[in-house]
Amino acid sequence: MNANPSAQTLQEAALQLQPAARMQLAHTLIKSLSALPEAELSPVWLAEAERRDAEMEDGSVTGIPGEMVFRQLHARHHKP
């Protein structure tokens, strides 16, 4: 991730939080993105999609077939 120094410092501090606090922080940050106007948010999501595509292309990440993802989600949320 190419974070600026302030963002990098915040990220490092956030990763030191307990899991529940990290989850709350993540929720708050994601919720704040949904409040952005579409014109401001679209370029952010486009940049993220391009970053993820580049990772797939250069082999630094491996994709998971959609069928497997849905099977895992179903298993996680529909326990007997």
PDB file of N, CA, C and O in Angstrom:
ATOM      1  N   MET A   1       0.852  -1.178   0.000  1.00  0.00           N
ATOM      2  CA  MET A   1       0.000   0.000   0.000  1.00  0.00           C
ATOM      3  C   MET A   1       0.890   1.231   0.000  1.00  0.00           C
ATOM      4  O   MET A   1       1.868   1.289   0.744  1.00  0.00           O
ATOM      5  N   ASN A   2       0.559   2.214  -0.827  1.00  0.00           N
ATOM      6  CA  ASN A   2       1.323   3.446  -0.914  1.00  0.00           C
ATOM      7  C   ASN A   2       0.667   4.524  -0.077  1.00  0.00           C
ATOM      8  O   ASN A   2       0.119   5.486  -0.615  1.00  0.00           O
ATOM      9  N   ALA A   3       0.719   4.370   1.222  1.00  0.00           N
ATOM     10  CA  ALA A   3       0.093   5.338   2.117  1.00  0.00           C
ATOM     11  C   ALA A   3       1.065   6.474   2.397  1.00  0.00           C
ATOM     12  O   ALA A   3       2.280   6.282   2.422  1.00  0.00           O
ATOM     13  N   ASN A   4       0.501   7.669   2.610  1.00  0.00           N
ATOM     14  CA  ASN A   4       1.376   8.760   3.001  1.00  0.00           C
ATOM     15  C   ASN A   4       1.803   8.521   4.449  1.00  0.00           C
ATOM     16  O   ASN A   4       1.207   7.686   5.129  1.00  0.00           O
ATOM     17  N   PRO A   5       2.827   9.240   4.938  1.00  0.00           N
ATOM     18  CA  PRO A   5       3.328   8.961   6.296  1.00  0.00           C
ATOM     19  C   PRO A   5       2.265   9.037   7.384  1.00  0.00           C
ATOM     20  O   PRO A   5       2.273   8.222   8.307  1.00  0.00           O
ATOM     21  N   SER A   6       1.356   9.992   7.296  1.00  0.00           N
ATOM     22  CA  SER A   6       0.314  10.100   8.317  1.00  0.00           C
ATOM     23  C   SER A   6      -0.612   8.893   8.280  1.00  0.00           C
ATOM     24  O   SER A   6      -0.957   8.336   9.322  1.00  0.00           O
ATOM     25  N   ALA A   7      -1.015   8.490   7.078  1.00  0.00           N
ATOM     26  CA  ALA A   7      -1.885   7.328   6.941  1.00  0.00           C
ATOM     27  C   ALA A   7      -1.157   6.077   7.403  1.00  0.00           C
ATOM     28  O   ALA A   7      -1.755   5.215   8.047  1.00  0.00           O
ATOM     29  N   GLN A   8       0.124   5.967   7.084  1.00  0.00           N
ATOM     30  CA  GLN A   8       0.907   4.804   7.503  1.00  0.00           C
ATOM     31  C   GLN A   8       0.978   4.738   9.031  1.00  0.00           C
ATOM     32  O   GLN A   8       0.830   3.662   9.611  1.00  0.00           O
ATOM     33  N   THR A   9       1.200   5.868   9.674  1.00  0.00           N
ATOM     34  CA  THR A   9       1.261   5.920  11.136  1.00  0.00           C
ATOM     35  C   THR A   9      -0.082   5.522  11.744  1.00  0.00           C
ATOM     36  O   THR A   9      -0.130   4.762  12.711  1.00  0.00           O
ATOM     37  N   LEU A  10      -1.166   6.037  11.176  1.00  0.00           N
ATOM     38  CA  LEU A  10      -2.497   5.677  11.657  1.00  0.00           C
ATOM     39  C   LEU A  10      -2.765   4.188  11.483  1.00  0.00           C
ATOM     40  O   LEU A  10      -3.313   3.536  12.372  1.00  0.00           O
ATOM     41  N   GLN A  11      -2.372   3.659  10.328  1.00  0.00           N
ATOM     42  CA  GLN A  11      -2.581   2.237  10.067  1.00  0.00           C
ATOM     43  C   GLN A  11      -1.823   1.392  11.076  1.00  0.00           C
ATOM     44  O   GLN A  11      -2.376   0.433  11.614  1.00  0.00           O
ATOM     45  N   GLU A  12      -0.576   1.727  11.339  1.00  0.00           N
ATOM     46  CA  GLU A  12       0.221   0.973  12.299  1.00  0.00           C
ATOM     47  C   GLU A  12      -0.409   1.033  13.685  1.00  0.00           C
ATOM     48  O   GLU A  12      -0.449   0.027  14.393  1.00  0.00           O
ATOM     49  N   ALA A  13      -0.900   2.202  14.075  1.00  0.00           N
ATOM     50  CA  ALA A  13      -1.551   2.337  15.378  1.00  0.00           C
ATOM     51  C   ALA A  13      -2.847   1.533  15.421  1.00  0.00           C
ATOM     52  O   ALA A  13      -3.142   0.879  16.421  1.00  0.00           O
ATOM     53  N   ALA A  14      -3.615   1.582  14.340  1.00  0.00           N
ATOM     54  CA  ALA A  14      -4.885   0.854  14.296  1.00  0.00           C
ATOM     55  C   ALA A  14      -4.664  -0.646  14.417  1.00  0.00           C
ATOM     56  O   ALA A  14      -5.463  -1.345  15.041  1.00  0.00           O
ATOM     57  N   LEU A  15      -3.591  -1.140  13.827  1.00  0.00           N
ATOM     58  CA  LEU A  15      -3.319  -2.578  13.890  1.00  0.00           C
ATOM     59  C   LEU A  15      -2.919  -3.039  15.283  1.00  0.00           C
ATOM     60  O   LEU A  15      -2.881  -4.240  15.551  1.00  0.00           O
ATOM     61  N   GLN A  16      -2.622  -2.107  16.162  1.00  0.00           N
ATOM     62  CA  GLN A  16      -2.292  -2.452  17.548  1.00  0.00           C
ATOM     63  C   GLN A  16      -3.541  -2.541  18.427  1.00  0.00           C
ATOM     64  O   GLN A  16      -3.467  -3.010  19.563  1.00  0.00           O
ATOM     65  N   LEU A  17      -4.682  -2.095  17.908  1.00  0.00           N
ATOM     66  CA  LEU A  17      -5.933  -2.137  18.663  1.00  0.00           C
ATOM     67  C   LEU A  17      -6.414  -3.568  18.833  1.00  0.00           C
ATOM     68  O   LEU A  17      -6.044  -4.457  18.066  1.00  0.00           O
ATOM     69  N   GLN A  18      -7.236  -3.777  19.838  1.00  0.00           N
ATOM     70  CA  GLN A  18      -7.880  -5.069  20.029  1.00  0.00           C
ATOM     71  C   GLN A  18      -8.831  -5.318  18.857  1.00  0.00           C
ATOM     72  O   GLN A  18      -9.312  -4.362  18.247  1.00  0.00           O
ATOM     73  N   PRO A  19      -9.109  -6.573  18.534  1.00  0.00           N
ATOM     74  CA  PRO A  19      -9.964  -6.876  17.382  1.00  0.00           C
ATOM     75  C   PRO A  19     -11.302  -6.150  17.372  1.00  0.00           C
ATOM     76  O   PRO A  19     -11.723  -5.665  16.321  1.00  0.00           O
ATOM     77  N   ALA A  20     -11.974  -6.061  18.497  1.00  0.00           N
ATOM     78  CA  ALA A  20     -13.277  -5.389  18.531  1.00  0.00           C
ATOM     79  C   ALA A  20     -13.136  -3.908  18.181  1.00  0.00           C
ATOM     80  O   ALA A  20     -13.975  -3.351  17.472  1.00  0.00           O
ATOM     81  N   ALA A  21     -12.080  -3.277  18.678  1.00  0.00           N
ATOM     82  CA  ALA A  21     -11.858  -1.865  18.376  1.00  0.00           C
ATOM     83  C   ALA A  21     -11.492  -1.685  16.905  1.00  0.00           C
ATOM     84  O   ALA A  21     -11.921  -0.717  16.277  1.00  0.00           O
ATOM     85  N   ARG A  22     -10.701  -2.609  16.347  1.00  0.00           N
ATOM     86  CA  ARG A  22     -10.370  -2.536  14.920  1.00  0.00           C
ATOM     87  C   ARG A  22     -11.617  -2.699  14.072  1.00  0.00           C
ATOM     88  O   ARG A  22     -11.782  -2.014  13.063  1.00  0.00           O
ATOM     89  N   MET A  23     -12.506  -3.617  14.485  1.00  0.00           N
ATOM     90  CA  MET A  23     -13.735  -3.829  13.736  1.00  0.00           C
ATOM     91  C   MET A  23     -14.593  -2.570  13.759  1.00  0.00           C
ATOM     92  O   MET A  23     -15.152  -2.180  12.734  1.00  0.00           O
ATOM     93  N   GLN A  24     -14.699  -1.941  14.911  1.00  0.00           N
ATOM     94  CA  GLN A  24     -15.492  -0.720  15.020  1.00  0.00           C
ATOM     95  C   GLN A  24     -14.885   0.390  14.166  1.00  0.00           C
ATOM     96  O   GLN A  24     -15.610   1.129  13.499  1.00  0.00           O
ATOM     97  N   LEU A  25     -13.567   0.508  14.184  1.00  0.00           N
ATOM     98  CA  LEU A  25     -12.889   1.514  13.376  1.00  0.00           C
ATOM     99  C   LEU A  25     -13.127   1.251  11.889  1.00  0.00           C
ATOM    100  O   LEU A  25     -13.432   2.176  11.136  1.00  0.00           O
ATOM    101  N   ALA A  26     -12.988   0.006  11.470  1.00  0.00           N
ATOM    102  CA  ALA A  26     -13.217  -0.342  10.063  1.00  0.00           C
ATOM    103  C   ALA A  26     -14.646  -0.009   9.659  1.00  0.00           C
ATOM    104  O   ALA A  26     -14.879   0.550   8.587  1.00  0.00           O
ATOM    105  N   HIS A  27     -15.596  -0.350  10.511  1.00  0.00           N
ATOM    106  CA  HIS A  27     -17.002  -0.059  10.220  1.00  0.00           C
ATOM    107  C   HIS A  27     -17.217   1.447  10.056  1.00  0.00           C
ATOM    108  O   HIS A  27     -17.883   1.888   9.120  1.00  0.00           O
ATOM    109  N   THR A  28     -16.654   2.219  10.961  1.00  0.00           N
ATOM    110  CA  THR A  28     -16.808   3.673  10.912  1.00  0.00           C
ATOM    111  C   THR A  28     -16.178   4.251   9.645  1.00  0.00           C
ATOM    112  O   THR A  28     -16.755   5.132   9.007  1.00  0.00           O
ATOM    113  N   LEU A  29     -14.993   3.754   9.282  1.00  0.00           N
ATOM    114  CA  LEU A  29     -14.325   4.255   8.080  1.00  0.00           C
ATOM    115  C   LEU A  29     -15.106   3.897   6.818  1.00  0.00           C
ATOM    116  O   LEU A  29     -15.270   4.735   5.932  1.00  0.00           O
ATOM    117  N   ILE A  30     -15.583   2.673   6.734  1.00  0.00           N
ATOM    118  CA  ILE A  30     -16.358   2.257   5.560  1.00  0.00           C
ATOM    119  C   ILE A  30     -17.653   3.047   5.479  1.00  0.00           C
ATOM    120  O   ILE A  30     -18.057   3.478   4.399  1.00  0.00           O
ATOM    121  N   LYS A  31     -18.298   3.236   6.609  1.00  0.00           N
ATOM    122  CA  LYS A  31     -19.545   4.019   6.641  1.00  0.00           C
ATOM    123  C   LYS A  31     -19.284   5.450   6.167  1.00  0.00           C
ATOM    124  O   LYS A  31     -20.122   6.040   5.486  1.00  0.00           O
ATOM    125  N   SER A  32     -18.133   6.003   6.524  1.00  0.00           N
ATOM    126  CA  SER A  32     -17.823   7.370   6.109  1.00  0.00           C
ATOM    127  C   SER A  32     -17.652   7.462   4.595  1.00  0.00           C
ATOM    128  O   SER A  32     -17.939   8.503   4.004  1.00  0.00           O
ATOM    129  N   LEU A  33     -17.188   6.383   3.963  1.00  0.00           N
ATOM    130  CA  LEU A  33     -17.055   6.385   2.509  1.00  0.00           C
ATOM    131  C   LEU A  33     -18.411   6.430   1.828  1.00  0.00           C
ATOM    132  O   LEU A  33     -18.569   7.074   0.790  1.00  0.00           O
ATOM    133  N   SER A  34     -19.385   5.751   2.406  1.00  0.00           N
ATOM    134  CA  SER A  34     -20.709   5.728   1.784  1.00  0.00           C
ATOM    135  C   SER A  34     -21.374   7.099   1.806  1.00  0.00           C
ATOM    136  O   SER A  34     -22.323   7.339   1.059  1.00  0.00           O
ATOM    137  N   ALA A  35     -20.888   7.998   2.652  1.00  0.00           N
ATOM    138  CA  ALA A  35     -21.453   9.346   2.729  1.00  0.00           C
ATOM    139  C   ALA A  35     -20.853  10.291   1.679  1.00  0.00           C
ATOM    140  O   ALA A  35     -21.340  11.406   1.495  1.00  0.00           O
ATOM    141  N   LEU A  36     -19.800   9.842   0.997  1.00  0.00           N
ATOM    142  CA  LEU A  36     -19.181  10.691  -0.015  1.00  0.00           C
ATOM    143  C   LEU A  36     -20.079  10.809  -1.241  1.00  0.00           C
ATOM    144  O   LEU A  36     -20.794   9.864  -1.575  1.00  0.00           O
ATOM    145  N   PRO A  37     -20.052  11.948  -1.910  1.00  0.00           N
ATOM    146  CA  PRO A  37     -20.807  12.078  -3.152  1.00  0.00           C
ATOM    147  C   PRO A  37     -20.255  11.109  -4.203  1.00  0.00           C
ATOM    148  O   PRO A  37     -19.061  10.812  -4.216  1.00  0.00           O
ATOM    149  N   GLU A  38     -21.127  10.625  -5.073  1.00  0.00           N
ATOM    150  CA  GLU A  38     -20.736   9.658  -6.104  1.00  0.00           C
ATOM    151  C   GLU A  38     -19.553  10.161  -6.930  1.00  0.00           C
ATOM    152  O   GLU A  38     -18.656   9.385  -7.261  1.00  0.00           O
ATOM    153  N   ALA A  39     -19.544  11.441  -7.264  1.00  0.00           N
ATOM    154  CA  ALA A  39     -18.466  11.999  -8.084  1.00  0.00           C
ATOM    155  C   ALA A  39     -17.109  11.892  -7.387  1.00  0.00           C
ATOM    156  O   ALA A  39     -16.076  11.785  -8.048  1.00  0.00           O
ATOM    157  N   GLU A  40     -17.113  11.921  -6.060  1.00  0.00           N
ATOM    158  CA  GLU A  40     -15.868  11.816  -5.300  1.00  0.00           C
ATOM    159  C   GLU A  40     -15.499  10.355  -5.045  1.00  0.00           C
ATOM    160  O   GLU A  40     -14.318  10.017  -4.965  1.00  0.00           O
ATOM    161  N   LEU A  41     -16.496   9.499  -4.920  1.00  0.00           N
ATOM    162  CA  LEU A  41     -16.264   8.102  -4.573  1.00  0.00           C
ATOM    163  C   LEU A  41     -15.890   7.245  -5.778  1.00  0.00           C
ATOM    164  O   LEU A  41     -15.076   6.331  -5.646  1.00  0.00           O
ATOM    165  N   SER A  42     -16.459   7.515  -6.937  1.00  0.00           N
ATOM    166  CA  SER A  42     -16.199   6.696  -8.124  1.00  0.00           C
ATOM    167  C   SER A  42     -14.715   6.566  -8.449  1.00  0.00           C
ATOM    168  O   SER A  42     -14.257   5.452  -8.705  1.00  0.00           O
ATOM    169  N   PRO A  43     -13.940   7.655  -8.451  1.00  0.00           N
ATOM    170  CA  PRO A  43     -12.515   7.501  -8.745  1.00  0.00           C
ATOM    171  C   PRO A  43     -11.779   6.653  -7.703  1.00  0.00           C
ATOM    172  O   PRO A  43     -10.815   5.961  -8.032  1.00  0.00           O
ATOM    173  N   VAL A  44     -12.227   6.706  -6.464  1.00  0.00           N
ATOM    174  CA  VAL A  44     -11.605   5.908  -5.405  1.00  0.00           C
ATOM    175  C   VAL A  44     -11.817   4.424  -5.679  1.00  0.00           C
ATOM    176  O   VAL A  44     -10.876   3.635  -5.594  1.00  0.00           O
ATOM    177  N   TRP A  45     -13.054   4.038  -6.008  1.00  0.00           N
ATOM    178  CA  TRP A  45     -13.340   2.626  -6.290  1.00  0.00           C
ATOM    179  C   TRP A  45     -12.674   2.180  -7.577  1.00  0.00           C
ATOM    180  O   TRP A  45     -12.229   1.037  -7.675  1.00  0.00           O
ATOM    181  N   LEU A  46     -12.595   3.060  -8.570  1.00  0.00           N
ATOM    182  CA  LEU A  46     -11.911   2.720  -9.814  1.00  0.00           C
ATOM    183  C   LEU A  46     -10.430   2.445  -9.544  1.00  0.00           C
ATOM    184  O   LEU A  46      -9.877   1.472 -10.057  1.00  0.00           O
ATOM    185  N   ALA A  47      -9.791   3.292  -8.748  1.00  0.00           N
ATOM    186  CA  ALA A  47      -8.381   3.096  -8.409  1.00  0.00           C
ATOM    187  C   ALA A  47      -8.186   1.780  -7.656  1.00  0.00           C
ATOM    188  O   ALA A  47      -7.206   1.073  -7.888  1.00  0.00           O
ATOM    189  N   GLU A  48      -9.108   1.453  -6.764  1.00  0.00           N
ATOM    190  CA  GLU A  48      -9.023   0.192  -6.017  1.00  0.00           C
ATOM    191  C   GLU A  48      -9.179  -0.994  -6.961  1.00  0.00           C
ATOM    192  O   GLU A  48      -8.437  -1.970  -6.851  1.00  0.00           O
ATOM    193  N   ALA A  49     -10.119  -0.926  -7.874  1.00  0.00           N
ATOM    194  CA  ALA A  49     -10.321  -2.014  -8.838  1.00  0.00           C
ATOM    195  C   ALA A  49      -9.083  -2.185  -9.709  1.00  0.00           C
ATOM    196  O   ALA A  49      -8.669  -3.311  -9.987  1.00  0.00           O
ATOM    197  N   GLU A  50      -8.495  -1.084 -10.137  1.00  0.00           N
ATOM    198  CA  GLU A  50      -7.287  -1.162 -10.960  1.00  0.00           C
ATOM    199  C   GLU A  50      -6.117  -1.745 -10.176  1.00  0.00           C
ATOM    200  O   GLU A  50      -5.328  -2.518 -10.719  1.00  0.00           O
ATOM    201  N   ARG A  51      -6.003  -1.377  -8.899  1.00  0.00           N
ATOM    202  CA  ARG A  51      -4.939  -1.920  -8.046  1.00  0.00           C
ATOM    203  C   ARG A  51      -5.103  -3.425  -7.896  1.00  0.00           C
ATOM    204  O   ARG A  51      -4.136  -4.176  -8.019  1.00  0.00           O
ATOM    205  N   ARG A  52      -6.338  -3.865  -7.628  1.00  0.00           N
ATOM    206  CA  ARG A  52      -6.588  -5.296  -7.470  1.00  0.00           C
ATOM    207  C   ARG A  52      -6.350  -6.050  -8.771  1.00  0.00           C
ATOM    208  O   ARG A  52      -5.818  -7.160  -8.754  1.00  0.00           O
ATOM    209  N   ASP A  53      -6.737  -5.464  -9.888  1.00  0.00           N
ATOM    210  CA  ASP A  53      -6.499  -6.097 -11.183  1.00  0.00           C
ATOM    211  C   ASP A  53      -5.003  -6.253 -11.432  1.00  0.00           C
ATOM    212  O   ASP A  53      -4.559  -7.299 -11.905  1.00  0.00           O
ATOM    213  N   ALA A  54      -4.230  -5.228 -11.120  1.00  0.00           N
ATOM    214  CA  ALA A  54      -2.782  -5.281 -11.305  1.00  0.00           C
ATOM    215  C   ALA A  54      -2.167  -6.378 -10.441  1.00  0.00           C
ATOM    216  O   ALA A  54      -1.252  -7.075 -10.878  1.00  0.00           O
ATOM    217  N   GLU A  55      -2.672  -6.530  -9.210  1.00  0.00           N
ATOM    218  CA  GLU A  55      -2.172  -7.596  -8.331  1.00  0.00           C
ATOM    219  C   GLU A  55      -2.460  -8.975  -8.914  1.00  0.00           C
ATOM    220  O   GLU A  55      -1.626  -9.877  -8.836  1.00  0.00           O
ATOM    221  N   MET A  56      -3.641  -9.132  -9.496  1.00  0.00           N
ATOM    222  CA  MET A  56      -3.973 -10.410 -10.125  1.00  0.00           C
ATOM    223  C   MET A  56      -3.065 -10.643 -11.337  1.00  0.00           C
ATOM    224  O   MET A  56      -2.573 -11.752 -11.544  1.00  0.00           O
ATOM    225  N   GLU A  57      -2.848  -9.608 -12.123  1.00  0.00           N
ATOM    226  CA  GLU A  57      -2.025  -9.725 -13.327  1.00  0.00           C
ATOM    227  C   GLU A  57      -0.571 -10.050 -13.004  1.00  0.00           C
ATOM    228  O   GLU A  57       0.052 -10.862 -13.688  1.00  0.00           O
ATOM    229  N   ASP A  58      -0.024  -9.414 -11.954  1.00  0.00           N
ATOM    230  CA  ASP A  58       1.394  -9.649 -11.656  1.00  0.00           C
ATOM    231  C   ASP A  58       1.611 -10.872 -10.767  1.00  0.00           C
ATOM    232  O   ASP A  58       2.748 -11.225 -10.456  1.00  0.00           O
ATOM    233  N   GLY A  59       0.514 -11.517 -10.359  1.00  0.00           N
ATOM    234  CA  GLY A  59       0.624 -12.752  -9.587  1.00  0.00           C
ATOM    235  C   GLY A  59       0.892 -12.555  -8.107  1.00  0.00           C
ATOM    236  O   GLY A  59       1.159 -13.527  -7.401  1.00  0.00           O
ATOM    237  N   SER A  60       0.827 -11.316  -7.615  1.00  0.00           N
ATOM    238  CA  SER A  60       1.089 -11.097  -6.187  1.00  0.00           C
ATOM    239  C   SER A  60      -0.077 -11.548  -5.316  1.00  0.00           C
ATOM    240  O   SER A  60       0.085 -11.722  -4.108  1.00  0.00           O
ATOM    241  N   VAL A  61      -1.250 -11.739  -5.916  1.00  0.00           N
ATOM    242  CA  VAL A  61      -2.386 -12.335  -5.207  1.00  0.00           C
ATOM    243  C   VAL A  61      -3.006 -13.393  -6.118  1.00  0.00           C
ATOM    244  O   VAL A  61      -2.882 -13.342  -7.341  1.00  0.00           O
ATOM    245  N   THR A  62      -3.664 -14.336  -5.490  1.00  0.00           N
ATOM    246  CA  THR A  62      -4.343 -15.395  -6.230  1.00  0.00           C
ATOM    247  C   THR A  62      -5.827 -15.250  -6.006  1.00  0.00           C
ATOM    248  O   THR A  62      -6.282 -15.103  -4.871  1.00  0.00           O
ATOM    249  N   GLY A  63      -6.570 -15.289  -7.066  1.00  0.00           N
ATOM    250  CA  GLY A  63      -8.015 -15.171  -6.961  1.00  0.00           C
ATOM    251  C   GLY A  63      -8.651 -16.437  -6.387  1.00  0.00           C
ATOM    252  O   GLY A  63      -8.055 -17.514  -6.399  1.00  0.00           O
ATOM    253  N   ILE A  64      -9.847 -16.283  -5.898  1.00  0.00           N
ATOM    254  CA  ILE A  64     -10.633 -17.408  -5.393  1.00  0.00           C
ATOM    255  C   ILE A  64     -11.887 -17.474  -6.256  1.00  0.00           C
ATOM    256  O   ILE A  64     -12.585 -16.472  -6.410  1.00  0.00           O
ATOM    257  N   PRO A  65     -12.180 -18.642  -6.817  1.00  0.00           N
ATOM    258  CA  PRO A  65     -13.394 -18.754  -7.636  1.00  0.00           C
ATOM    259  C   PRO A  65     -14.630 -18.339  -6.845  1.00  0.00           C
ATOM    260  O   PRO A  65     -14.765 -18.664  -5.665  1.00  0.00           O
ATOM    261  N   GLY A  66     -15.530 -17.618  -7.513  1.00  0.00           N
ATOM    262  CA  GLY A  66     -16.742 -17.131  -6.860  1.00  0.00           C
ATOM    263  C   GLY A  66     -17.534 -18.233  -6.186  1.00  0.00           C
ATOM    264  O   GLY A  66     -18.059 -18.044  -5.088  1.00  0.00           O
ATOM    265  N   GLU A  67     -17.623 -19.390  -6.842  1.00  0.00           N
ATOM    266  CA  GLU A  67     -18.370 -20.506  -6.263  1.00  0.00           C
ATOM    267  C   GLU A  67     -17.796 -20.897  -4.905  1.00  0.00           C
ATOM    268  O   GLU A  67     -18.547 -21.204  -3.980  1.00  0.00           O
ATOM    269  N   MET A  68     -16.464 -20.887  -4.779  1.00  0.00           N
ATOM    270  CA  MET A  68     -15.827 -21.231  -3.513  1.00  0.00           C
ATOM    271  C   MET A  68     -16.112 -20.161  -2.460  1.00  0.00           C
ATOM    272  O   MET A  68     -16.360 -20.478  -1.296  1.00  0.00           O
ATOM    273  N   VAL A  69     -16.075 -18.907  -2.870  1.00  0.00           N
ATOM    274  CA  VAL A  69     -16.350 -17.810  -1.940  1.00  0.00           C
ATOM    275  C   VAL A  69     -17.754 -17.957  -1.364  1.00  0.00           C
ATOM    276  O   VAL A  69     -17.945 -17.872  -0.151  1.00  0.00           O
ATOM    277  N   PHE A  70     -18.742 -18.180  -2.242  1.00  0.00           N
ATOM    278  CA  PHE A  70     -20.116 -18.309  -1.771  1.00  0.00           C
ATOM    279  C   PHE A  70     -20.297 -19.546  -0.900  1.00  0.00           C
ATOM    280  O   PHE A  70     -21.057 -19.513   0.068  1.00  0.00           O
ATOM    281  N   ARG A  71     -19.612 -20.632  -1.229  1.00  0.00           N
ATOM    282  CA  ARG A  71     -19.690 -21.845  -0.415  1.00  0.00           C
ATOM    283  C   ARG A  71     -19.136 -21.575   0.986  1.00  0.00           C
ATOM    284  O   ARG A  71     -19.721 -22.001   1.982  1.00  0.00           O
ATOM    285  N   GLN A  72     -18.003 -20.863   1.060  1.00  0.00           N
ATOM    286  CA  GLN A  72     -17.406 -20.528   2.354  1.00  0.00           C
ATOM    287  C   GLN A  72     -18.314 -19.594   3.154  1.00  0.00           C
ATOM    288  O   GLN A  72     -18.487 -19.773   4.359  1.00  0.00           O
ATOM    289  N   LEU A  73     -18.889 -18.602   2.483  1.00  0.00           N
ATOM    290  CA  LEU A  73     -19.814 -17.697   3.169  1.00  0.00           C
ATOM    291  C   LEU A  73     -21.023 -18.437   3.699  1.00  0.00           C
ATOM    292  O   LEU A  73     -21.452 -18.211   4.831  1.00  0.00           O
ATOM    293  N   HIS A  74     -21.568 -19.312   2.890  1.00  0.00           N
ATOM    294  CA  HIS A  74     -22.728 -20.085   3.313  1.00  0.00           C
ATOM    295  C   HIS A  74     -22.376 -20.948   4.522  1.00  0.00           C
ATOM    296  O   HIS A  74     -23.139 -21.011   5.486  1.00  0.00           O
ATOM    297  N   ALA A  75     -21.220 -21.611   4.472  1.00  0.00           N
ATOM    298  CA  ALA A  75     -20.799 -22.460   5.596  1.00  0.00           C
ATOM    299  C   ALA A  75     -20.601 -21.639   6.856  1.00  0.00           C
ATOM    300  O   ALA A  75     -20.933 -22.093   7.952  1.00  0.00           O
ATOM    301  N   ARG A  76     -20.070 -20.447   6.716  1.00  0.00           N
ATOM    302  CA  ARG A  76     -19.798 -19.596   7.879  1.00  0.00           C
ATOM    303  C   ARG A  76     -21.081 -19.084   8.515  1.00  0.00           C
ATOM    304  O   ARG A  76     -21.167 -18.976   9.739  1.00  0.00           O
ATOM    305  N   HIS A  77     -22.069 -18.769   7.704  1.00  0.00           N
ATOM    306  CA  HIS A  77     -23.279 -18.115   8.217  1.00  0.00           C
ATOM    307  C   HIS A  77     -24.491 -19.016   8.356  1.00  0.00           C
ATOM    308  O   HIS A  77     -25.528 -18.578   8.856  1.00  0.00           O
ATOM    309  N   HIS A  78     -24.384 -20.248   7.931  1.00  0.00           N
ATOM    310  CA  HIS A  78     -25.505 -21.182   8.044  1.00  0.00           C
ATOM    311  C   HIS A  78     -25.052 -22.450   8.746  1.00  0.00           C
ATOM    312  O   HIS A  78     -25.187 -23.553   8.216  1.00  0.00           O
ATOM    313  N   LYS A  79     -24.519 -22.281   9.927  1.00  0.00           N
ATOM    314  CA  LYS A  79     -24.032 -23.440  10.684  1.00  0.00           C
ATOM    315  C   LYS A  79     -25.218 -24.218  11.226  1.00  0.00           C
ATOM    316  O   LYS A  79     -26.235 -23.636  11.603  1.00  0.00           O
ATOM    317  N   PRO A  80     -25.079 -25.556  11.264  1.00  0.00           N
ATOM    318  CA  PRO A  80     -26.189 -26.389  11.767  1.00  0.00           C
ATOM    319  C   PRO A  80     -26.493 -26.174  13.232  1.00  0.00           C
ATOM    320  O   PRO A  80     -27.398 -26.809  13.774  1.00  0.00           O
TER     321      PRO A  80
END
